[in-house]
Amino acid sequence: MAIVIKWQRYLSIQPPLMLLIFALSVTGTILADITVYRTCTTLLGINQTECSILHQNGSSKEALRIDALVQPQVSLMSMSKSLIQSLLPAFLSFFVGPWSDKYGRKPLLLAGYIGQSITYCLLLLMTIWDINPWYFLIAYVPSACLGGFCIIILASFCYISDISVENDRAWHLAYLQISISFGFMLGIFTGPLVYKQYGYVSVFSLAAMCVVVAGLYVLLFVPETVQSTSRVMWTTLFDINHVKDLFSTCTKKRDGFDRCIVWCCMAYLVLNVLIMEGSISVAYLFSNARLGWDVGQFSTYMVANIGLGMIGTLIGVKIFGSLAGFSEICLAILASVSSLTGALVQAFTWLSWHMYLAVIISMFGDISGPALRAILSKSVPPSDTGKVFSLIVSMETIMPVGATSLYAMVFSHYLPPIYPSPVWLVSSILFFIMVILLICVQIRIIKTNTSQYRVLLQDSE
């Protein structure tokens, strides 16, 4: 593996990923807005004066009437976009993860950023012309064919595992997550400001430029960590043996490999994504129905949520983990209890400050992801890291479709003023199950009579 100087570990894949997340968040609400507006004008043929009411007075009777016509089409587009972004990348990750263990992480990173660059350049062109919003879906096809965001995240986790030592791995994974959160928070602030001053085209120009710069950064400044001189590396990309190796690695019984620990950690991470995606899909609807919040108030809440999450991750990993000596499993339990309590507070919310109280209580929740991935990376041989992360990322990529449907169904059937809110009680139940999974992991660790995860040797075959 290539030698990466210690300070370079903080400037390798984090800056380009932060730029990509910034591009995603800066265009998030703006893309939704232009989709709604063009569905109204181009697809439904309503005149621009009437459609502009959606921007000027969204709570008026006329706006609500138009919105009732627009939303079914927009929801169908959103579901189609989600399927494009999840199904093919999830399928590809079964192959590329094991492949990257042999041939390198950088090809995956480059493929992912090239795909995202093409997507945002196409979206930029489509915002210039007044076209049917269904054509926006075409922009996501190149990214999906090259692995999408799924492949970038998979390669990033594997890369961090390659360049970090076991004692610092949780911190480096946490630092990656903090970089993602910072890019997301910055994008939330910047998007509406640029749109109000300069319009749609400027927002997508900024996003496209950021993604292209991120790809160039990876090409020029990110060293490869897995050295391979094979000339047949590309011909073996879709070798079915990669998939067989992946499932064999995760299921085969062997000395030193505790399948209970590995699968409990994987189940935890998948449930965590389910809760996160589901909560995001109904958070604004809940706050609007229960508390009467508008988009501005909800944006302020989201910034506070992300900011305190970053602080909680720093405190948890650096102070509790590095200085106080908490193990990764203890940090994960702290995160789960914090998130469980925060979800219960949200369920019993009836005043605005209760939502902010829930944010404060759950500020340590983001620690769980880095902690569990650190445990996983120590529980399998370095040469099998890509295989395990591939299986996890594949399940995490598909999960948003099911999560959105589950939370939307619960929320639509049990709308406020039903109290407490059942949708947050669903989150509480899932967090409780996650705590049980962590207890199982801790019991297995105690049974092995070791506080460190053994470095495993590959099977001779």
N, C-alpha and C positions, 0 to 999 in steps of 0.2 A: 504494500500500500504506500501511497505517496505520503511524504512527511509534511504535515501542516503545522506551522509555527503556532504557538499558543494564542497569540493575539489575532492571528488570521482566522481562528475558529469562530470569532465573533463577527467577522466581515466576509465570510464565505457565501453561504446561501441565504443568510438573513436579509441583507439589503434588497436583492432582487425579489424575494418573496414578499417583503413589505411593500415594494412598489406594485406588485401584482395585486395584493389585497387592497391597496389604496385605489387602484384602477377599478376593481370590482365594487368597492363601496361608494366611490365617487359617482359611478354611473347607476348604482342600484335603484334609487328612488326616481332618478331622472329617466331611466329606461322604462320604468313602470308608468311614469307620467306620459311620456311620448307614445307608449303603446295604447294607453287609454284614449288619448286625444286623437290619434290616427285611426283607431277603431271607430271612434265617433264620426269623424269627418270622411274618411276614405272607405271604410268597410260598410258602415251603416248609411252613409250618404246624408248625414245631418249637416246643416250649414255651420260654418265656423263660428258665427255669432252665438248660436245656441250651445255649441260644444265648449266655447270659452267660459261658459258659466261654471263648468267643472273646476276651473282654476280660480274664478273670482268669488264664487259663493257656493261652495260645495254642499252646504247644508240646506239650501233652498229646495222647495218642492220640485221645481223644474229640474234642478241638478240631480235630485234623487230619482226622478222619472227617467232621465237620460242614463244615469248610472245603472239603473236596473236593466236597461237594454244593452249596455256596454259590457258589464261585468261577466255575463256568461261566456262571451267571446274571449275576453281577457283571461278568464280562468282556464279555458281550454288551451289557449296559447301557453300559459304558464305551465300547465301540466305537460304539454308537448315538449317544451323547452327542458323541463326537468328530466323527461325520459331520454332525450338526446344527450344530455350532459351526464347521465348516470349509467345507462345500460351498457353501451359500448366501452367506455373507460373501465367499468367494473370488470367486464369480460377480459379486456386487455391486461389488466393488472395481474390476473392469474399467470400470465406468461412472462411479463416483463420483470416482475419482482425476482423470481428465481434466475432469470436471464442476467439481471444486473449483478447478482452475487458472483457471477463468473466473468462478466465482460465490462462492468463498470456502471457508475451512477450518472455520470455526466451526459451520456447519450439520452437518458430519460429526461433529465432536466432540460436539455436543449430542445428535445421534441415537444415537451410540454409548453415551453415558452414560445417556440415558433408557432404552435397551434393557437395559443392565446393572442399572439401578435396579429395573426391573420384574422382572427375573430374580431378584434377591436378595430382593425383597419376596415373590415367590411361593414361593421356597425357605423363607423364614421361616415362612410360613403352613403349608407342607407339613410342617415339622418339629414344629409344634404338634399336628397330628393324626397318628394312627398309620395311615398309608395305604400302599398298595403302592408300593415304590420306583420302579417303572416310571413313575409319575406325575411323578417328579422331572424327567424329560425334557421335560415340557410347559413347565417354567419357562424352558428355554433357547430356546424358539421365538421369543418376542418379541425377545430380544437378537439372535438370528440374522437375523430379518427386518429389523432396523435396522442390520445390518452387523457386530454383535458386536465383539469385541476387535480384530479385523482392521482395522476402519474407524478405530478410535481410534488405533492405532499408525500407520496410513497418514497420517491427518491430523496426527499429532504430528510425524512426520518432515518432512512438507511445511511445517508451521508453523515448525519450527526452521530450515529452509532459508530461509524468508521473512524471519525476523527477525535472522538472523546474517550477518555478513560472511564472505567466503571464508577469511580468515586464522584466524578463530575458530570456524569451523563444526564442525571435528572436536571441539573442546573442548565446545561446546554439545551436540553429539550424545552425547559421552561423559558429560557431566553428566546428561543425560536417562537414560542407561543406569545411572548410579550411583544416581539417584533410584529407579529400578525395583528395583535390587538391594537398596537399603536397605528399601524397602517389603516386599519378599519376605522378607528376613531377619527383620524385625520381626514379620511375620505368623507365621513358623515358631515363634518364641518365644511369641507371645501366644495362639495358637489352643489348644494343649493346656492352658495355665494357666486360661483362661476356661472351657474345657469341664469340667475337673476341679472347679472351684469352683461353676459355675452351670448346666452342662448345655448341650444342643444349642441350645435356643432363644436363649440369651444370645449364643452364638457367631454365629448367623445374624442376630440383631438388630444386633450390632456391625458386621457386614459390610454389611448393608443401609443402616445409618446412614452409614457411610463413603462408599458409592457415591452416595447421594443428596446428601451434602455436596459430593462431587466434581463432580457435575453442576451444582449451584447455583454453585459456584466458577467453572466454565466460563461459565455464563450471565452472571454478574455482573462478573467480573474479567478475562476473557480477551478482548482486542480482536481484531477481524477484521483480517486482513492483506491480503486481496484485496477491493478495493472494487468492487461491481457494483450498478448501478441497474436492471438488467433486471427486467421484470415477468413474464417467461416462464421464469425460471430453473428452477422446479419441473417445468414441462411438458417440459423438455429433459433431465431427469435420465436417462431410459432411451433416449436417442437413440443408435441404433446407430453413428452417426458418431463418438461418443466412443471406442468400441472400435476403429474403423478408425484414428482418430487415434493411439490408444495404440500399436498395432502399427506404424503408419507411422513414428511418432517413433523407435521402437526399432530399426527395420530399414532405413529409407530411407537411401541413401547421399547425403551432402551435404558441402559444404565445411566443415571444422572439426569434423566429427562423426566420431569414431573408434569405429566399431561394435565393434572388437575389444576396446577398453578397457571399453566399457559392458557388453558381454555377458560378458566375463571377470569383471568385478566382480559382475554379477548371479548368475553361476554359483557364485561363491565364497560369496555370502551365502546362497544356497539350500542348498549343501552344509553350511555352518556350522549352519543350523537343523536339517538332517537329523541331524548328529552330536549336537547338543545334545539334541534330543527323544529320539533313540534311546538316548543314554547315560543320561538321566534315567529312562527306562522300565526299565532293567535294573540301575541302580547299587545299589539296595538289595538286590535278589536276589543280585547278585554278592557284595556285602560280607557278606551273611548266609551264603551257601554257602561262600565261601572263608575268611572270617575269623570267622564266628559272631557277627556284630554283631546287636544288637537295635535297635529303633526309636530308643531314646534315644542310643545310640552313633552311629547313622547321622545323626540330627538334629544332633549336635555336629559331625560331619564336614561336613555341608551348610552349617552356619553358618560354619565355618572357610573352606570353599570360596568362599562368597559374599563374606565379609569380605575375604579376600586378593585376590579378583577386583576388588573396589572399590579397594583400595590399589594394585593393579597398574595399573588403568586411570588412576588419578590420577597415578602416577609416570610412566607411559608417555606420556600426552598432555601433561601439564604440564612435566615435566622433560625427557624425551627430545624431545617435539614442540616445545613453546614455547621452552624455554631452550637445548637442544642443537641445535635446528634440524632434527630429523629430518623428512623428508617423510612424507605419509600412507602412501605405498607402503612405505617403510622400516618404519614402525610396524606395518603389516599383516604384513609378513614376520616381524618380531620376534614378533608375536602367534601366527602360524602355527607357527613353529619351537618356541615355548614350549608350545603345545598339543600338537604332535606328540610332543615329548619326554615330556610328562606322560602322554599316552596309552600310550606304550611302557612307562613305569614302571608304570602300572596293569596292563598285560598281564602283567608279570613279578612282580606282587605276591604275596607269601605271608605277610607280616607286616603288622600294623595300621599301623605307622609308614610303611610304603611308600605307603599311600594319602595320608597327609599330605605326604609328600615329593612325590608327584605334584601335589598342590594347590599347593605352593610353586613348583615348576618351571613350572606352567601358569598362574601368577597374571597373566601379561600377555595371556592369550588373549582377554579381553573387549575389548581395544583394536581388534580387527579390524573389528567391526561399525561403530563410529563412523568409523573411518578409511576404509573402503570406501564408506560412504554419503556421506562428505564428498567423495570423489573423484567419485562419480556426480553429486552435486549441482552440481559444477563443470564437468561434462562435457556438460551439456545446458542449454538456455536456461531461465531461471527460470519461464517460462510453460509449460514441459514437465515440470517436476519431478514434478508429480502423476501424470503418465502413466507415467514410469519407475518411480516408487515403487509405483504400482498393480500393475504387472506383477510386481514383486518380492514385494510383500506377498501377492498372490494365490498365487504359488507357495509362499511360506513358510507360508501358512495350510493348504494341502493337504498339505504335506510331513510333518507329524506322523503322519498315518495310515500312510504308507509307511514312515517311519522306525521307528515302534514295531513294525510287522510284521517289518521286516528284522532289527532287533536282537533281538527276541524269538525269531525263528526261529534265528538264529545261537547265541544263548545257550542255548536249549532243546536244541539238537543237540550242543553242546559244553560241557556243564556242568563246573564244577570237580569232581574234581581235575585235569582236563585242563590242562596247563601248557605254555607261556604261554596265557593266556585269549584265544581267537580273537575274541571280541566287541570287545575293545579293539584288537586288531590291525586290525579293520575300520576303526575310527576313525583309526588311524595311517595306513592307506593313503589314506583320504579326505583327511586333513590334508596328506599328501604331494602329492596331486593339486592341492590348494588352493595350495600353495607354487608349483607349476608354473604355475598360472594367474596368480599375482602376478608371476612372472618374465616371463611374456608381456606383462603390462601394463607392466612396467618397460622391456622392450625397445621397445615401441611408443612410450613416452614419449621414450626416447633417440633413436629414429628421427625424431621430430618436432622434435628439437633444441630442446626447451623444457622448463623445469622447472615451468612453470605451465600449468594447463589453460586453454585459450582460452575467453573468453566468447563464446558462439555467438549468431548472429543467426537469427531465425526465417526460414523460407522465405517468400517473398512470397505464396505461395498459402496 
